[in-house]
Amino acid sequence: MSLVEPWAKWKIVFMGTPSFAAPVLEKLVEKENVIAVYTQPDRPRGRGQKILPSPIKEVAQKYHIACFQPPHFKDTSTIEELKKIKPDLIVVIAYGLFLPQSVLDIPVHKTLNIHPSLLPKYRGAAPIQWTLMNGDRETGVTVLYVTHHMDAGDILLQKKIEILEEDSSETLQTKLITLGTDLLMETILGLKENSLVPIPQNPQEVSHAPKLSKDMGRIDWTKPARILFNLIRGANPWPGTYTFLQKEVLKIHCAKITDETFQGKAGKIHSLTENGIEVETPQGLLLLTEVQKPNKRKMNASEFLKGQKLSLGSYLGT
């Protein structure tokens, strides 16, 4: 017997901050009764560092939904304010604030999170990037209950997708948000019908995906082409990858492996073609197809070569 009629709309509080969480909120507004949105305080953004609202606040304003922006949940008044809303469910995606147990206990049907990995693999802040950098062939989305331990709650639903050779963290994120939005709606329906069985995560299979740092983007040409290729697509767009060309930084936005068996010299320019700059590694050839010099726009490597003198046999890197 179901808990409620599947068509009955739940009162939902949504908590999130960045732009990639916006499609999830939009779908919830369409399907359920979103009664409040919580997002981080307005902060400086963009080149001009103007104080701007988060993308999630912009969605809330678009639909005239009450929006709250507490800096934390340490104040009793903030928690009491949320209790007065009396949500059936809280949905969290990339909110960026720690939620104490006193918050998690408020909604009738607990608090859900959409996590872009196949938990218990890749708990943490950068699962999409680490999935790519580690060369995984598949990933997915998990909808789970939120607990006071990061990404450690029981799993409600999970779905896999294949990772394509041409995927970057940017393209993969787009796919996973679409998948995650649909999976969340499926989860809410399952909760209404009382048809889901929460599955505890296996602690033996846990791995982590910590935040990336800028220094991770430096290309080490002594590593195999496959490892560098995975780094370039995993670190795109942030923190980005770079090497040195004649002592000047050269950002690398996109690359391809052209020969994985070739044994060459680390960083040696092997060929210059209309397709890009082919660089040797001890194991494989890497074709740089999109690059950028300091204070210049990014461009196709073929276009870059028209204004840049490079010679075969010269080296990239320090």
C-alpha positions as CSV (number, residue, x, y, z in Angstrom):
1,M,0.0,0.0,0.0
2,S,1.4,3.4,-1.0
3,L,2.2,6.2,1.5
4,V,0.4,8.8,-0.7
5,E,-1.2,9.0,-4.1
6,P,1.6,9.2,-6.7
7,W,0.0,12.3,-8.2
8,A,0.0,14.2,-5.0
9,K,2.6,17.0,-4.9
10,W,5.1,17.1,-2.1
11,K,6.2,20.3,-0.4
12,I,9.9,20.5,-1.3
13,V,12.8,22.6,-0.1
14,F,15.6,22.8,-2.6
15,M,19.2,23.5,-1.6
16,G,21.9,24.2,-4.2
17,T,24.1,26.9,-5.6
18,P,25.8,26.5,-9.1
19,S,24.4,26.6,-12.6
20,F,24.5,22.9,-13.2
21,A,21.9,22.4,-10.3
22,A,19.4,24.7,-12.1
23,P,17.9,22.1,-14.4
24,V,17.1,20.0,-11.4
25,L,15.3,22.9,-9.7
26,E,13.4,23.7,-12.9
27,K,12.1,20.1,-13.1
28,L,11.1,20.1,-9.5
29,V,9.1,23.3,-9.9
30,E,7.4,21.7,-12.9
31,K,6.5,18.5,-11.1
32,E,6.3,19.2,-7.4
33,N,5.5,22.1,-5.0
34,V,8.8,23.8,-4.3
35,I,8.0,26.0,-1.3
36,A,11.5,27.4,-0.6
37,V,15.0,27.5,-2.0
38,Y,18.2,27.7,0.0
39,T,21.4,28.9,-1.7
40,Q,24.7,30.5,-0.7
41,P,24.9,34.2,-0.1
42,D,25.5,36.6,-3.1
43,R,29.2,36.7,-3.9
44,P,31.6,38.5,-6.4
45,R,31.6,36.7,-9.8
46,G,33.0,37.1,-13.2
47,R,35.8,39.4,-14.5
48,G,34.3,42.5,-12.9
49,Q,33.9,40.7,-9.6
50,K,30.4,42.2,-9.2
51,I,28.2,40.9,-6.3
52,L,25.8,38.7,-8.1
53,P,23.1,36.1,-7.0
54,S,23.8,32.4,-7.5
55,P,22.2,30.7,-10.5
56,I,19.8,28.9,-8.1
57,K,18.7,32.2,-6.6
58,E,18.0,33.5,-10.1
59,V,15.7,30.5,-10.8
60,A,13.9,31.0,-7.5
61,Q,13.3,34.7,-8.4
62,K,12.0,33.6,-11.8
63,Y,9.3,31.5,-10.2
64,H,8.7,33.8,-7.2
65,I,9.9,31.1,-4.7
66,A,11.0,32.2,-1.3
67,C,14.8,32.2,-1.2
68,F,17.0,31.9,1.9
69,Q,20.8,32.5,2.0
70,P,22.2,31.7,5.4
71,P,26.0,31.7,5.7
72,H,25.7,28.5,7.8
73,F,23.3,26.5,9.9
74,K,24.9,27.2,13.3
75,D,22.2,29.6,14.4
76,T,19.1,28.1,16.1
77,S,17.0,30.8,14.4
78,T,18.0,29.6,10.9
79,I,16.9,26.0,11.8
80,E,13.7,27.2,13.4
81,E,12.9,29.2,10.2
82,L,13.3,26.0,8.2
83,K,11.1,24.0,10.6
84,K,8.2,26.5,10.1
85,I,8.2,25.7,6.4
86,K,7.4,22.1,7.2
87,P,8.8,20.4,4.0
88,D,7.9,16.9,3.0
89,L,11.3,16.5,1.4
90,I,14.6,18.4,1.1
91,V,16.6,18.0,-2.1
92,V,20.3,18.9,-2.1
93,I,22.7,19.3,-5.0
94,A,26.0,21.1,-4.8
95,Y,24.8,23.4,-2.0
96,G,28.2,23.8,-0.5
97,L,27.2,24.1,3.2
98,F,27.3,21.5,5.9
99,L,23.8,20.4,7.0
100,P,23.6,19.3,10.7
101,Q,21.4,16.5,11.8
102,S,18.9,19.0,13.2
103,V,18.3,20.1,9.6
104,L,18.3,16.5,8.1
105,D,15.6,15.5,10.7
106,I,13.1,18.2,9.6
107,P,11.5,16.9,6.4
108,V,8.9,14.1,6.7
109,H,10.6,12.0,4.0
110,K,14.2,12.9,4.8
111,T,16.8,14.7,2.7
112,L,17.9,13.5,-0.8
113,N,21.1,14.2,-2.7
114,I,22.0,13.7,-6.3
115,H,25.6,12.6,-6.6
116,P,27.4,12.3,-10.1
117,S,29.2,9.0,-9.5
118,L,28.4,5.4,-8.9
119,L,28.7,5.5,-5.1
120,P,30.4,4.3,-3.1
121,K,33.1,5.2,-5.7
122,Y,34.2,8.8,-5.8
123,R,32.7,10.4,-2.7
124,G,33.6,14.1,-2.5
125,A,33.7,17.4,-4.4
126,A,35.1,16.4,-7.9
127,P,33.7,12.9,-8.9
128,I,33.3,13.8,-12.6
129,Q,36.9,15.0,-12.9
130,W,38.5,12.1,-11.1
131,T,36.4,9.6,-13.1
132,L,37.9,11.0,-16.3
133,M,41.4,11.4,-15.0
134,N,41.4,7.8,-13.8
135,G,40.3,6.6,-17.3
136,D,37.1,5.0,-16.2
137,R,34.9,3.6,-19.0
138,E,31.6,4.2,-17.2
139,T,30.1,6.4,-14.6
140,G,26.6,7.4,-13.5
141,V,24.4,9.1,-11.0
142,T,23.3,8.1,-7.5
143,V,20.3,9.4,-5.5
144,L,20.9,8.8,-1.8
145,Y,19.8,9.9,1.6
146,V,21.9,12.7,3.1
147,T,23.7,11.8,6.4
148,H,26.3,13.8,8.5
149,H,29.1,11.9,6.7
150,M,29.8,13.1,3.1
151,D,28.1,11.0,0.4
152,A,27.8,8.1,2.8
153,G,24.0,7.7,3.0
154,D,21.9,4.7,1.9
155,I,21.4,4.5,-1.9
156,L,17.9,4.7,-3.3
157,L,18.5,4.6,-7.0
158,Q,21.5,4.5,-9.3
159,K,22.0,4.5,-13.1
160,K,25.1,4.0,-15.3
161,I,26.2,5.6,-18.5
162,E,29.2,4.9,-20.8
163,I,32.0,7.4,-20.9
164,L,33.0,8.3,-24.5
165,E,36.5,9.0,-25.7
166,E,35.5,12.6,-26.6
167,D,33.9,13.4,-23.2
168,S,35.4,16.1,-21.0
169,S,34.3,17.0,-17.5
170,E,32.1,19.7,-19.1
171,T,30.2,17.4,-21.5
172,L,30.0,14.6,-19.0
173,Q,28.5,16.9,-16.4
174,T,25.8,17.9,-18.8
175,K,24.9,14.3,-19.4
176,L,24.9,13.4,-15.7
177,I,22.7,16.3,-14.7
178,T,20.1,15.3,-17.3
179,L,20.3,11.7,-16.1
180,G,20.2,12.8,-12.4
181,T,17.2,15.0,-12.9
182,D,15.2,12.1,-14.4
183,L,16.5,9.7,-11.7
184,L,15.4,12.2,-8.9
185,M,11.9,12.3,-10.2
186,E,11.8,8.5,-10.4
187,T,13.1,8.4,-6.8
188,I,10.4,10.8,-5.5
189,L,7.7,8.7,-7.2
190,G,9.2,5.5,-5.7
191,L,9.1,7.2,-2.2
192,K,5.5,8.1,-2.7
193,E,4.7,4.5,-3.7
194,N,6.8,3.1,-0.9
195,S,8.5,0.9,-3.5
196,L,12.2,1.7,-2.8
197,V,14.5,-0.3,-0.6
198,P,17.5,1.8,0.7
199,I,20.8,0.0,0.2
200,P,23.7,0.7,2.5
201,Q,27.0,1.5,0.8
202,N,29.7,-1.1,1.0
203,P,32.6,0.5,3.0
204,Q,35.1,-1.8,1.3
205,E,34.3,-0.2,-2.1
206,V,34.7,3.5,-1.0
207,S,36.9,5.8,-3.0
208,H,37.3,9.6,-2.8
209,A,37.3,12.5,-5.2
210,P,38.8,15.5,-3.4
211,K,38.8,19.1,-4.8
212,L,41.3,19.8,-7.7
213,S,44.1,22.3,-7.3
214,K,45.7,24.6,-9.9
215,D,49.1,22.8,-9.7
216,M,47.5,19.6,-10.9
217,G,47.2,21.0,-14.4
218,R,50.9,21.0,-15.3
219,I,51.7,18.5,-18.1
220,D,54.5,16.0,-17.3
221,W,55.6,14.7,-20.7
222,T,57.4,11.7,-19.1
223,K,54.0,10.2,-18.5
224,P,52.1,8.0,-21.1
225,A,49.9,9.7,-23.6
226,R,46.8,8.0,-22.2
227,I,47.4,9.4,-18.7
228,L,47.9,12.9,-20.1
229,F,44.9,12.7,-22.3
230,N,42.7,11.7,-19.3
231,L,44.2,14.6,-17.3
232,I,43.4,17.1,-20.1
233,R,39.8,16.1,-20.5
234,G,39.2,15.7,-16.7
235,A,40.7,19.1,-15.8
236,N,38.8,20.9,-18.6
237,P,37.6,23.6,-17.9
238,W,39.0,23.9,-14.4
239,P,41.8,23.9,-13.3
240,G,42.9,23.4,-17.0
241,T,46.1,21.9,-18.2
242,Y,49.3,23.6,-19.5
243,T,52.8,23.2,-20.7
244,F,55.6,25.5,-21.7
245,L,56.5,26.6,-25.2
246,Q,59.8,28.5,-25.4
247,K,59.5,29.4,-21.7
248,E,55.9,30.7,-22.2
249,V,52.8,29.1,-20.7
250,L,50.7,27.2,-23.3
251,K,47.3,26.1,-22.1
252,I,45.9,22.9,-23.6
253,H,42.2,22.7,-23.9
254,C,41.7,19.6,-26.1
255,A,43.8,16.7,-27.3
256,K,43.6,13.3,-28.9
257,I,45.7,10.1,-28.8
258,T,47.0,9.3,-32.3
259,D,49.2,6.3,-31.6
260,E,49.2,4.6,-28.2
261,T,52.1,2.3,-28.9
262,F,54.7,4.8,-30.2
263,Q,57.8,5.1,-27.9
264,G,59.2,8.6,-28.1
265,K,61.0,11.3,-26.2
266,A,59.1,13.2,-23.6
267,G,57.7,16.5,-24.9
268,K,59.3,16.3,-28.4
269,I,57.3,17.8,-31.2
270,H,56.8,14.9,-33.6
271,S,54.8,16.5,-36.4
272,L,52.9,19.7,-37.2
273,T,49.8,19.2,-39.3
274,E,46.4,20.9,-40.1
275,N,45.0,18.7,-37.3
276,G,47.3,20.1,-34.6
277,I,50.6,19.6,-32.8
278,E,51.7,16.0,-32.3
279,V,53.8,15.5,-29.3
280,E,55.8,12.5,-28.2
281,T,55.7,10.7,-24.9
282,P,57.5,7.6,-23.7
283,Q,54.3,5.7,-24.5
284,G,52.2,7.2,-27.2
285,L,51.7,10.3,-29.4
286,L,49.4,13.1,-28.2
287,L,47.8,15.5,-30.7
288,L,47.1,18.9,-29.2
289,T,44.0,20.2,-31.1
290,E,43.0,23.3,-29.1
291,V,45.5,25.6,-27.3
292,Q,45.8,29.1,-25.8
293,K,48.7,31.5,-25.1
294,P,48.6,34.0,-22.2
295,N,46.2,36.9,-22.8
296,K,45.0,35.4,-26.1
297,R,41.8,33.6,-27.0
298,K,41.8,29.8,-27.3
299,M,42.1,28.5,-30.8
300,N,42.4,25.4,-32.9
301,A,46.0,24.3,-33.0
302,S,46.0,24.5,-36.8
303,E,45.1,28.2,-36.6
304,F,47.6,28.7,-33.8
305,L,50.4,27.3,-36.0
306,K,49.8,30.0,-38.6
307,G,51.1,32.7,-36.3
308,Q,53.6,30.6,-34.3
309,K,56.9,29.3,-35.5
310,L,57.6,25.8,-34.3
311,S,60.1,23.3,-35.6
312,L,60.1,19.6,-35.6
313,G,62.3,18.1,-32.9
314,S,61.9,21.0,-30.5
315,Y,60.4,20.3,-27.1
316,L,57.4,21.4,-25.0
317,G,57.8,21.7,-21.2
318,T,60.6,23.0,-19.1
